[in-house]
Amino acid sequence: METYFGTIKELLEQLKSYLGSNKTILVLDENTDCYLKDFQDAFGGDFTFLKLKSGEENKNLNSISKIWDFLNTNNINRNDTLLILGGGMVGDIASFAAATYKRGIDFILFPTTLLSMVDSSIGGKTGFNFNHLKNNIGTFNTPKAVFYSSEFLKTLPENEIYSGLAEVYKHSIIEDKETWNYLKNTASGFNYEYLTKSSFLLKSKIVAEDPLEKSSRKKLNFGHTVGHAIESYLLTKKTPVLHGIAIAKGIIIESYIAYKQKLLSEKDFKTIETEINIKFKKFFNFKIKLIDVLNLMKFDKKNTSNTINFSLPTTIGNVIVNQEISQEKVADYLKRYFSND
């Protein structure tokens, strides 16, 4: 996978020279159609595209079927290229469609949200939600290239920015104390080029060590066992929350579980809890039902037995994987946490 960083104009010029003479088409969503003219201008006219509905509730098989129909209608073959412009939702489903259409065609990502820049565009995971279970169906498929521009972030609302910051916090707790200190000491006006590149380097290193998530890559799941369950629960209630906001809550709760398991000191747990609450508290305006969230955690794809599998911090800057905890103990920890939350 090749990566490019620059302004939108610079990236589109690079894209023109990067692509061959084969057919190229575009998938985007409602939130990114404001950039369609840039692509049309760069390529000198009309650009064949499919615009999807935005939102996590549309990360489903129906949207993927629309992409497959679009590829067939335009007679795309295995020598052609699909461009994907948007955040993590459209990136995940269009990447999955590309991975499965005619057993795989080349695709190029233009991530446009901070979340997709620091997380979902790195590592080759594709997929969609099935029966309200987060990313229940998917595969690994690496894009031909990823084009990054912090200019895309200028149009993002605050909650979308913080959704991406949650994954940066996750990376910092996993093994990047320098970025943790930067985040902790920065109230606003973040350097997004620094955060994007630091996350890219960290996650790329971990993925290279363990591309199919058999061992060390599981560290990247920190915050996600609880976070995905919260996200899935709120989807069932038709009150969806942004992925990173659910993950931020998951980071706090899983740090609490690590503390109760005597893996993480009380001081480090309190430091994590305080910092995440300072930055994210105003976005934690959702209500969850404990028993339903716990039941959803049982379906987490990392589980292999009657226990629940966590990746948990031992300090700020280190996370260990395959922490199997009984469902009864997890339920007790969650009850204790929410009774004081």
VEXFIMAR-42952 format. One record per residue (C-alpha): residue number from 0; chain; x, y, z; residue in one letter. Coordinates in steps of 0.5 Angstrom, whole numbers, plus 500, padded with zeros to 3 digits. Layout:
rec num: NUM&cadena: A&east: X&north: Y&up: Z&residuo: A
...
//
This chain:
rec num: 0&cadena: A&east: 500&north: 500&up: 500&residuo: M
rec num: 1&cadena: A&east: 503&north: 507&up: 498&residuo: E
rec num: 2&cadena: A&east: 501&north: 513&up: 502&residuo: T
rec num: 3&cadena: A&east: 501&north: 520&up: 500&residuo: Y
rec num: 4&cadena: A&east: 500&north: 527&up: 504&residuo: F
rec num: 5&cadena: A&east: 499&north: 534&up: 502&residuo: G
rec num: 6&cadena: A&east: 493&north: 539&up: 500&residuo: T
rec num: 7&cadena: A&east: 487&north: 536&up: 496&residuo: I
rec num: 8&cadena: A&east: 490&north: 540&up: 490&residuo: K
rec num: 9&cadena: A&east: 496&north: 536&up: 490&residuo: E
rec num: 10&cadena: A&east: 493&north: 530&up: 492&residuo: L
rec num: 11&cadena: A&east: 489&north: 530&up: 486&residuo: L
rec num: 12&cadena: A&east: 495&north: 532&up: 481&residuo: E
rec num: 13&cadena: A&east: 499&north: 526&up: 484&residuo: Q
rec num: 14&cadena: A&east: 493&north: 521&up: 483&residuo: L
rec num: 15&cadena: A&east: 492&north: 523&up: 476&residuo: K
rec num: 16&cadena: A&east: 500&north: 521&up: 475&residuo: S
rec num: 17&cadena: A&east: 499&north: 515&up: 479&residuo: Y
rec num: 18&cadena: A&east: 493&north: 512&up: 475&residuo: L
rec num: 19&cadena: A&east: 494&north: 508&up: 469&residuo: G
rec num: 20&cadena: A&east: 489&north: 509&up: 463&residuo: S
rec num: 21&cadena: A&east: 484&north: 504&up: 466&residuo: N
rec num: 22&cadena: A&east: 477&north: 506&up: 468&residuo: K
rec num: 23&cadena: A&east: 476&north: 509&up: 474&residuo: T
rec num: 24&cadena: A&east: 470&north: 511&up: 478&residuo: I
rec num: 25&cadena: A&east: 468&north: 514&up: 485&residuo: L
rec num: 26&cadena: A&east: 464&north: 512&up: 491&residuo: V
rec num: 27&cadena: A&east: 462&north: 518&up: 496&residuo: L
rec num: 28&cadena: A&east: 457&north: 520&up: 501&residuo: D
rec num: 29&cadena: A&east: 452&north: 525&up: 502&residuo: E
rec num: 30&cadena: A&east: 457&north: 529&up: 507&residuo: N
rec num: 31&cadena: A&east: 463&north: 529&up: 501&residuo: T
rec num: 32&cadena: A&east: 459&north: 531&up: 495&residuo: D
rec num: 33&cadena: A&east: 462&north: 538&up: 496&residuo: C
rec num: 34&cadena: A&east: 469&north: 535&up: 494&residuo: Y
rec num: 35&cadena: A&east: 466&north: 532&up: 487&residuo: L
rec num: 36&cadena: A&east: 467&north: 538&up: 483&residuo: K
rec num: 37&cadena: A&east: 475&north: 538&up: 485&residuo: D
rec num: 38&cadena: A&east: 475&north: 531&up: 482&residuo: F
rec num: 39&cadena: A&east: 471&north: 533&up: 476&residuo: Q
rec num: 40&cadena: A&east: 476&north: 539&up: 475&residuo: D
rec num: 41&cadena: A&east: 482&north: 535&up: 476&residuo: A
rec num: 42&cadena: A&east: 480&north: 530&up: 471&residuo: F
rec num: 43&cadena: A&east: 477&north: 535&up: 466&residuo: G
rec num: 44&cadena: A&east: 470&north: 533&up: 466&residuo: G
rec num: 45&cadena: A&east: 464&north: 529&up: 468&residuo: D
rec num: 46&cadena: A&east: 467&north: 523&up: 473&residuo: F
rec num: 47&cadena: A&east: 462&north: 517&up: 474&residuo: T
rec num: 48&cadena: A&east: 460&north: 517&up: 481&residuo: F
rec num: 49&cadena: A&east: 455&north: 513&up: 486&residuo: L
rec num: 50&cadena: A&east: 453&north: 517&up: 492&residuo: K
rec num: 51&cadena: A&east: 451&north: 514&up: 498&residuo: L
rec num: 52&cadena: A&east: 447&north: 516&up: 504&residuo: K
rec num: 53&cadena: A&east: 451&north: 517&up: 510&residuo: S
rec num: 54&cadena: A&east: 451&north: 515&up: 517&residuo: G
rec num: 55&cadena: A&east: 452&north: 508&up: 521&residuo: E
rec num: 56&cadena: A&east: 445&north: 506&up: 520&residuo: E
rec num: 57&cadena: A&east: 447&north: 505&up: 513&residuo: N
rec num: 58&cadena: A&east: 453&north: 501&up: 514&residuo: K
rec num: 59&cadena: A&east: 449&north: 495&up: 511&residuo: N
rec num: 60&cadena: A&east: 448&north: 490&up: 506&residuo: L
rec num: 61&cadena: A&east: 443&north: 494&up: 502&residuo: N
rec num: 62&cadena: A&east: 449&north: 499&up: 501&residuo: S
rec num: 63&cadena: A&east: 454&north: 494&up: 499&residuo: I
rec num: 64&cadena: A&east: 449&north: 491&up: 494&residuo: S
rec num: 65&cadena: A&east: 448&north: 498&up: 491&residuo: K
rec num: 66&cadena: A&east: 456&north: 499&up: 490&residuo: I
rec num: 67&cadena: A&east: 456&north: 492&up: 487&residuo: W
rec num: 68&cadena: A&east: 450&north: 494&up: 482&residuo: D
rec num: 69&cadena: A&east: 454&north: 501&up: 481&residuo: F
rec num: 70&cadena: A&east: 460&north: 497&up: 479&residuo: L
rec num: 71&cadena: A&east: 456&north: 492&up: 474&residuo: N
rec num: 72&cadena: A&east: 453&north: 497&up: 471&residuo: T
rec num: 73&cadena: A&east: 459&north: 501&up: 469&residuo: N
rec num: 74&cadena: A&east: 462&north: 494&up: 467&residuo: N
rec num: 75&cadena: A&east: 468&north: 495&up: 472&residuo: I
rec num: 76&cadena: A&east: 473&north: 489&up: 471&residuo: N
rec num: 77&cadena: A&east: 479&north: 487&up: 475&residuo: R
rec num: 78&cadena: A&east: 484&north: 492&up: 471&residuo: N
rec num: 79&cadena: A&east: 480&north: 498&up: 474&residuo: D
rec num: 80&cadena: A&east: 480&north: 502&up: 480&residuo: T
rec num: 81&cadena: A&east: 475&north: 504&up: 485&residuo: L
rec num: 82&cadena: A&east: 476&north: 511&up: 488&residuo: L
rec num: 83&cadena: A&east: 473&north: 512&up: 495&residuo: I
rec num: 84&cadena: A&east: 472&north: 519&up: 498&residuo: L
rec num: 85&cadena: A&east: 469&north: 519&up: 505&residuo: G
rec num: 86&cadena: A&east: 469&north: 517&up: 512&residuo: G
rec num: 87&cadena: A&east: 470&north: 510&up: 516&residuo: G
rec num: 88&cadena: A&east: 463&north: 508&up: 514&residuo: M
rec num: 89&cadena: A&east: 463&north: 509&up: 507&residuo: V
rec num: 90&cadena: A&east: 471&north: 507&up: 507&residuo: G
rec num: 91&cadena: A&east: 469&north: 500&up: 510&residuo: D
rec num: 92&cadena: A&east: 463&north: 498&up: 506&residuo: I
rec num: 93&cadena: A&east: 466&north: 500&up: 499&residuo: A
rec num: 94&cadena: A&east: 472&north: 497&up: 501&residuo: S
rec num: 95&cadena: A&east: 469&north: 491&up: 502&residuo: F
rec num: 96&cadena: A&east: 465&north: 491&up: 496&residuo: A
rec num: 97&cadena: A&east: 471&north: 492&up: 492&residuo: A
rec num: 98&cadena: A&east: 474&north: 486&up: 496&residuo: A
rec num: 99&cadena: A&east: 469&north: 482&up: 494&residuo: T
rec num: 100&cadena: A&east: 467&north: 484&up: 487&residuo: Y
rec num: 101&cadena: A&east: 470&north: 479&up: 482&residuo: K
rec num: 102&cadena: A&east: 474&north: 477&up: 487&residuo: R
rec num: 103&cadena: A&east: 477&north: 483&up: 488&residuo: G
rec num: 104&cadena: A&east: 479&north: 490&up: 484&residuo: I
rec num: 105&cadena: A&east: 484&north: 495&up: 486&residuo: D
rec num: 106&cadena: A&east: 481&north: 501&up: 490&residuo: F
rec num: 107&cadena: A&east: 484&north: 508&up: 493&residuo: I
rec num: 108&cadena: A&east: 482&north: 511&up: 499&residuo: L
rec num: 109&cadena: A&east: 481&north: 519&up: 500&residuo: F
rec num: 110&cadena: A&east: 479&north: 519&up: 508&residuo: P
rec num: 111&cadena: A&east: 476&north: 525&up: 510&residuo: T
rec num: 112&cadena: A&east: 474&north: 525&up: 517&residuo: T
rec num: 113&cadena: A&east: 479&north: 525&up: 523&residuo: L
rec num: 114&cadena: A&east: 477&north: 518&up: 525&residuo: L
rec num: 115&cadena: A&east: 478&north: 515&up: 518&residuo: S
rec num: 116&cadena: A&east: 485&north: 518&up: 517&residuo: M
rec num: 117&cadena: A&east: 488&north: 516&up: 524&residuo: V
rec num: 118&cadena: A&east: 484&north: 509&up: 524&residuo: D
rec num: 119&cadena: A&east: 480&north: 506&up: 519&residuo: S
rec num: 120&cadena: A&east: 484&north: 507&up: 513&residuo: S
rec num: 121&cadena: A&east: 490&north: 504&up: 516&residuo: I
rec num: 122&cadena: A&east: 490&north: 496&up: 516&residuo: G
rec num: 123&cadena: A&east: 486&north: 493&up: 511&residuo: G
rec num: 124&cadena: A&east: 480&north: 492&up: 515&residuo: K
rec num: 125&cadena: A&east: 473&north: 492&up: 511&residuo: T
rec num: 126&cadena: A&east: 466&north: 490&up: 513&residuo: G
rec num: 127&cadena: A&east: 459&north: 492&up: 515&residuo: F
rec num: 128&cadena: A&east: 454&north: 491&up: 521&residuo: N
rec num: 129&cadena: A&east: 449&north: 485&up: 520&residuo: F
rec num: 130&cadena: A&east: 443&north: 484&up: 525&residuo: N
rec num: 131&cadena: A&east: 445&north: 490&up: 529&residuo: H
rec num: 132&cadena: A&east: 452&north: 487&up: 531&residuo: L
rec num: 133&cadena: A&east: 458&north: 492&up: 529&residuo: K
rec num: 134&cadena: A&east: 462&north: 490&up: 524&residuo: N
rec num: 135&cadena: A&east: 460&north: 483&up: 524&residuo: N
rec num: 136&cadena: A&east: 461&north: 481&up: 517&residuo: I
rec num: 137&cadena: A&east: 468&north: 483&up: 514&residuo: G
rec num: 138&cadena: A&east: 475&north: 481&up: 511&residuo: T
rec num: 139&cadena: A&east: 482&north: 484&up: 510&residuo: F
rec num: 140&cadena: A&east: 483&north: 487&up: 504&residuo: N
rec num: 141&cadena: A&east: 489&north: 493&up: 503&residuo: T
rec num: 142&cadena: A&east: 488&north: 499&up: 499&residuo: P
rec num: 143&cadena: A&east: 492&north: 500&up: 493&residuo: K
rec num: 144&cadena: A&east: 494&north: 507&up: 496&residuo: A
rec num: 145&cadena: A&east: 491&north: 512&up: 501&residuo: V
rec num: 146&cadena: A&east: 491&north: 520&up: 500&residuo: F
rec num: 147&cadena: A&east: 491&north: 524&up: 506&residuo: Y
rec num: 148&cadena: A&east: 489&north: 531&up: 507&residuo: S
rec num: 149&cadena: A&east: 488&north: 535&up: 513&residuo: S
rec num: 150&cadena: A&east: 484&north: 540&up: 509&residuo: E
rec num: 151&cadena: A&east: 478&north: 535&up: 509&residuo: F
rec num: 152&cadena: A&east: 478&north: 536&up: 516&residuo: L
rec num: 153&cadena: A&east: 476&north: 544&up: 516&residuo: K
rec num: 154&cadena: A&east: 469&north: 542&up: 514&residuo: T
rec num: 155&cadena: A&east: 468&north: 537&up: 520&residuo: L
rec num: 156&cadena: A&east: 463&north: 539&up: 526&residuo: P
rec num: 157&cadena: A&east: 466&north: 538&up: 533&residuo: E
rec num: 158&cadena: A&east: 463&north: 532&up: 535&residuo: N
rec num: 159&cadena: A&east: 466&north: 528&up: 528&residuo: E
rec num: 160&cadena: A&east: 473&north: 531&up: 530&residuo: I
rec num: 161&cadena: A&east: 473&north: 528&up: 537&residuo: Y
rec num: 162&cadena: A&east: 470&north: 522&up: 534&residuo: S
rec num: 163&cadena: A&east: 477&north: 521&up: 531&residuo: G
rec num: 164&cadena: A&east: 481&north: 524&up: 537&residuo: L
rec num: 165&cadena: A&east: 478&north: 518&up: 541&residuo: A
rec num: 166&cadena: A&east: 482&north: 513&up: 537&residuo: E
rec num: 167&cadena: A&east: 488&north: 517&up: 537&residuo: V
rec num: 168&cadena: A&east: 487&north: 517&up: 545&residuo: Y
rec num: 169&cadena: A&east: 487&north: 509&up: 544&residuo: K
rec num: 170&cadena: A&east: 493&north: 509&up: 540&residuo: H
rec num: 171&cadena: A&east: 497&north: 513&up: 545&residuo: S
rec num: 172&cadena: A&east: 495&north: 509&up: 551&residuo: I
rec num: 173&cadena: A&east: 497&north: 503&up: 547&residuo: I
rec num: 174&cadena: A&east: 504&north: 505&up: 546&residuo: E
rec num: 175&cadena: A&east: 505&north: 512&up: 545&residuo: D
rec num: 176&cadena: A&east: 506&north: 516&up: 551&residuo: K
rec num: 177&cadena: A&east: 509&north: 522&up: 547&residuo: E
rec num: 178&cadena: A&east: 502&north: 523&up: 544&residuo: T
rec num: 179&cadena: A&east: 499&north: 522&up: 550&residuo: W
rec num: 180&cadena: A&east: 502&north: 528&up: 553&residuo: N
rec num: 181&cadena: A&east: 501&north: 532&up: 547&residuo: Y
rec num: 182&cadena: A&east: 494&north: 531&up: 548&residuo: L
rec num: 183&cadena: A&east: 493&north: 532&up: 555&residuo: K
rec num: 184&cadena: A&east: 497&north: 538&up: 555&residuo: N
rec num: 185&cadena: A&east: 493&north: 541&up: 549&residuo: T
rec num: 186&cadena: A&east: 486&north: 544&up: 550&residuo: A
rec num: 187&cadena: A&east: 484&north: 546&up: 543&residuo: S
rec num: 188&cadena: A&east: 487&north: 547&up: 536&residuo: G
rec num: 189&cadena: A&east: 490&north: 540&up: 535&residuo: F
rec num: 190&cadena: A&east: 496&north: 539&up: 530&residuo: N
rec num: 191&cadena: A&east: 492&north: 534&up: 526&residuo: Y
rec num: 192&cadena: A&east: 498&north: 533&up: 521&residuo: E
rec num: 193&cadena: A&east: 502&north: 531&up: 527&residuo: Y
rec num: 194&cadena: A&east: 496&north: 526&up: 530&residuo: L
rec num: 195&cadena: A&east: 495&north: 523&up: 523&residuo: T
rec num: 196&cadena: A&east: 502&north: 521&up: 522&residuo: K
rec num: 197&cadena: A&east: 503&north: 519&up: 529&residuo: S
rec num: 198&cadena: A&east: 497&north: 514&up: 528&residuo: S
rec num: 199&cadena: A&east: 499&north: 512&up: 521&residuo: F
rec num: 200&cadena: A&east: 506&north: 510&up: 524&residuo: L
rec num: 201&cadena: A&east: 504&north: 507&up: 530&residuo: L
rec num: 202&cadena: A&east: 498&north: 503&up: 527&residuo: K
rec num: 203&cadena: A&east: 502&north: 501&up: 521&residuo: S
rec num: 204&cadena: A&east: 507&north: 498&up: 525&residuo: K
rec num: 205&cadena: A&east: 503&north: 494&up: 529&residuo: I
rec num: 206&cadena: A&east: 499&north: 491&up: 523&residuo: V
rec num: 207&cadena: A&east: 506&north: 490&up: 519&residuo: A
rec num: 208&cadena: A&east: 507&north: 485&up: 525&residuo: E
rec num: 209&cadena: A&east: 501&north: 482&up: 525&residuo: D
rec num: 210&cadena: A&east: 496&north: 483&up: 519&residuo: P
rec num: 211&cadena: A&east: 491&north: 478&up: 521&residuo: L
rec num: 212&cadena: A&east: 490&north: 480&up: 528&residuo: E
rec num: 213&cadena: A&east: 493&north: 473&up: 531&residuo: K
rec num: 214&cadena: A&east: 497&north: 477&up: 537&residuo: S
rec num: 215&cadena: A&east: 499&north: 484&up: 538&residuo: S
rec num: 216&cadena: A&east: 494&north: 487&up: 533&residuo: R
rec num: 217&cadena: A&east: 489&north: 485&up: 538&residuo: K
rec num: 218&cadena: A&east: 492&north: 491&up: 542&residuo: K
rec num: 219&cadena: A&east: 488&north: 496&up: 537&residuo: L
rec num: 220&cadena: A&east: 482&north: 493&up: 540&residuo: N
rec num: 221&cadena: A&east: 483&north: 497&up: 547&residuo: F
rec num: 222&cadena: A&east: 476&north: 500&up: 548&residuo: G
rec num: 223&cadena: A&east: 472&north: 497&up: 543&residuo: H
rec num: 224&cadena: A&east: 469&north: 491&up: 547&residuo: T
rec num: 225&cadena: A&east: 465&north: 495&up: 551&residuo: V
rec num: 226&cadena: A&east: 465&north: 501&up: 546&residuo: G
rec num: 227&cadena: A&east: 462&north: 497&up: 540&residuo: H
rec num: 228&cadena: A&east: 457&north: 494&up: 545&residuo: A
rec num: 229&cadena: A&east: 455&north: 501&up: 546&residuo: I
rec num: 230&cadena: A&east: 455&north: 503&up: 539&residuo: E
rec num: 231&cadena: A&east: 451&north: 497&up: 537&residuo: S
rec num: 232&cadena: A&east: 446&north: 498&up: 543&residuo: Y
rec num: 233&cadena: A&east: 444&north: 505&up: 541&residuo: L
rec num: 234&cadena: A&east: 443&north: 503&up: 534&residuo: L
rec num: 235&cadena: A&east: 438&north: 498&up: 536&residuo: T
rec num: 236&cadena: A&east: 435&north: 504&up: 539&residuo: K
rec num: 237&cadena: A&east: 435&north: 508&up: 533&residuo: K
rec num: 238&cadena: A&east: 439&north: 513&up: 537&residuo: T
rec num: 239&cadena: A&east: 446&north: 512&up: 534&residuo: P
rec num: 240&cadena: A&east: 452&north: 515&up: 537&residuo: V
rec num: 241&cadena: A&east: 459&north: 516&up: 533&residuo: L
rec num: 242&cadena: A&east: 464&north: 511&up: 533&residuo: H
rec num: 243&cadena: A&east: 469&north: 515&up: 537&residuo: G
rec num: 244&cadena: A&east: 465&north: 517&up: 542&residuo: I
rec num: 245&cadena: A&east: 463&north: 510&up: 544&residuo: A
rec num: 246&cadena: A&east: 470&north: 508&up: 544&residuo: I
rec num: 247&cadena: A&east: 472&north: 514&up: 548&residuo: A
rec num: 248&cadena: A&east: 467&north: 511&up: 554&residuo: K
rec num: 249&cadena: A&east: 469&north: 504&up: 552&residuo: G
rec num: 250&cadena: A&east: 476&north: 507&up: 554&residuo: I
rec num: 251&cadena: A&east: 474&north: 509&up: 561&residuo: I
rec num: 252&cadena: A&east: 470&north: 503&up: 562&residuo: I
rec num: 253&cadena: A&east: 476&north: 498&up: 560&residuo: E
rec num: 254&cadena: A&east: 481&north: 502&up: 564&residuo: S
rec num: 255&cadena: A&east: 476&north: 501&up: 570&residuo: Y
rec num: 256&cadena: A&east: 476&north: 493&up: 568&residuo: I
rec num: 257&cadena: A&east: 484&north: 493&up: 568&residuo: A
rec num: 258&cadena: A&east: 484&north: 497&up: 575&residuo: Y
rec num: 259&cadena: A&east: 479&north: 492&up: 578&residuo: K
rec num: 260&cadena: A&east: 483&north: 486&up: 575&residuo: Q
rec num: 261&cadena: A&east: 489&north: 489&up: 578&residuo: K
rec num: 262&cadena: A&east: 493&north: 490&up: 572&residuo: L
rec num: 263&cadena: A&east: 493&north: 498&up: 572&residuo: L
rec num: 264&cadena: A&east: 494&north: 502&up: 578&residuo: S
rec num: 265&cadena: A&east: 489&north: 506&up: 581&residuo: E
rec num: 266&cadena: A&east: 493&north: 513&up: 579&residuo: K
rec num: 267&cadena: A&east: 493&north: 511&up: 572&residuo: D
rec num: 268&cadena: A&east: 486&north: 509&up: 571&residuo: F
rec num: 269&cadena: A&east: 484&north: 516&up: 575&residuo: K
rec num: 270&cadena: A&east: 489&north: 519&up: 570&residuo: T
rec num: 271&cadena: A&east: 485&north: 516&up: 564&residuo: I
rec num: 272&cadena: A&east: 478&north: 517&up: 566&residuo: E
rec num: 273&cadena: A&east: 479&north: 524&up: 568&residuo: T
rec num: 274&cadena: A&east: 483&north: 526&up: 561&residuo: E
rec num: 275&cadena: A&east: 477&north: 523&up: 557&residuo: I
rec num: 276&cadena: A&east: 472&north: 526&up: 561&residuo: N
rec num: 277&cadena: A&east: 475&north: 533&up: 560&residuo: I
rec num: 278&cadena: A&east: 475&north: 532&up: 553&residuo: K
rec num: 279&cadena: A&east: 469&north: 528&up: 552&residuo: F
rec num: 280&cadena: A&east: 464&north: 529&up: 557&residuo: K
rec num: 281&cadena: A&east: 459&north: 533&up: 553&residuo: K
rec num: 282&cadena: A&east: 458&north: 528&up: 548&residuo: F
rec num: 283&cadena: A&east: 457&north: 522&up: 553&residuo: F
rec num: 284&cadena: A&east: 449&north: 524&up: 553&residuo: N
rec num: 285&cadena: A&east: 447&north: 517&up: 551&residuo: F
rec num: 286&cadena: A&east: 443&north: 512&up: 556&residuo: K
rec num: 287&cadena: A&east: 445&north: 505&up: 556&residuo: I
rec num: 288&cadena: A&east: 441&north: 499&up: 559&residuo: K
rec num: 289&cadena: A&east: 447&north: 495&up: 562&residuo: L
rec num: 290&cadena: A&east: 444&north: 488&up: 561&residuo: I
rec num: 291&cadena: A&east: 443&north: 489&up: 553&residuo: D
rec num: 292&cadena: A&east: 450&north: 492&up: 553&residuo: V
rec num: 293&cadena: A&east: 453&north: 486&up: 556&residuo: L
rec num: 294&cadena: A&east: 449&north: 481&up: 552&residuo: N
rec num: 295&cadena: A&east: 452&north: 485&up: 546&residuo: L
rec num: 296&cadena: A&east: 459&north: 484&up: 549&residuo: M
rec num: 297&cadena: A&east: 458&north: 476&up: 548&residuo: K
rec num: 298&cadena: A&east: 458&north: 477&up: 541&residuo: F
rec num: 299&cadena: A&east: 464&north: 480&up: 540&residuo: D
rec num: 300&cadena: A&east: 468&north: 477&up: 535&residuo: K
rec num: 301&cadena: A&east: 475&north: 477&up: 539&residuo: K
rec num: 302&cadena: A&east: 471&north: 472&up: 544&residuo: N
rec num: 303&cadena: A&east: 473&north: 464&up: 543&residuo: T
rec num: 304&cadena: A&east: 469&north: 461&up: 549&residuo: S
rec num: 305&cadena: A&east: 464&north: 463&up: 555&residuo: N
rec num: 306&cadena: A&east: 469&north: 469&up: 557&residuo: T
rec num: 307&cadena: A&east: 470&north: 476&up: 554&residuo: I
rec num: 308&cadena: A&east: 476&north: 477&up: 551&residuo: N
rec num: 309&cadena: A&east: 479&north: 484&up: 553&residuo: F
rec num: 310&cadena: A&east: 486&north: 488&up: 551&residuo: S
rec num: 311&cadena: A&east: 487&north: 492&up: 557&residuo: L
rec num: 312&cadena: A&east: 492&north: 497&up: 559&residuo: P
rec num: 313&cadena: A&east: 498&north: 496&up: 565&residuo: T
rec num: 314&cadena: A&east: 500&north: 503&up: 564&residuo: T
rec num: 315&cadena: A&east: 499&north: 509&up: 560&residuo: I
rec num: 316&cadena: A&east: 503&north: 507&up: 554&residuo: G
rec num: 317&cadena: A&east: 502&north: 499&up: 554&residuo: N
rec num: 318&cadena: A&east: 497&north: 494&up: 553&residuo: V
rec num: 319&cadena: A&east: 496&north: 487&up: 554&residuo: I
rec num: 320&cadena: A&east: 492&north: 482&up: 550&residuo: V
rec num: 321&cadena: A&east: 488&north: 476&up: 551&residuo: N
rec num: 322&cadena: A&east: 485&north: 478&up: 558&residuo: Q
rec num: 323&cadena: A&east: 479&north: 473&up: 558&residuo: E
rec num: 324&cadena: A&east: 475&north: 475&up: 564&residuo: I
rec num: 325&cadena: A&east: 468&north: 471&up: 566&residuo: S
rec num: 326&cadena: A&east: 462&north: 474&up: 564&residuo: Q
rec num: 327&cadena: A&east: 459&north: 474&up: 571&residuo: E
rec num: 328&cadena: A&east: 466&north: 478&up: 573&residuo: K
rec num: 329&cadena: A&east: 465&north: 483&up: 567&residuo: V
rec num: 330&cadena: A&east: 457&north: 484&up: 569&residuo: A
rec num: 331&cadena: A&east: 460&north: 485&up: 576&residuo: D
rec num: 332&cadena: A&east: 465&north: 490&up: 574&residuo: Y
rec num: 333&cadena: A&east: 460&north: 494&up: 570&residuo: L
rec num: 334&cadena: A&east: 455&north: 494&up: 575&residuo: K
rec num: 335&cadena: A&east: 460&north: 497&up: 580&residuo: R
rec num: 336&cadena: A&east: 462&north: 502&up: 575&residuo: Y
rec num: 337&cadena: A&east: 455&north: 505&up: 572&residuo: F
rec num: 338&cadena: A&east: 453&north: 505&up: 580&residuo: S
rec num: 339&cadena: A&east: 458&north: 511&up: 581&residuo: N
rec num: 340&cadena: A&east: 458&north: 514&up: 574&residuo: D
//
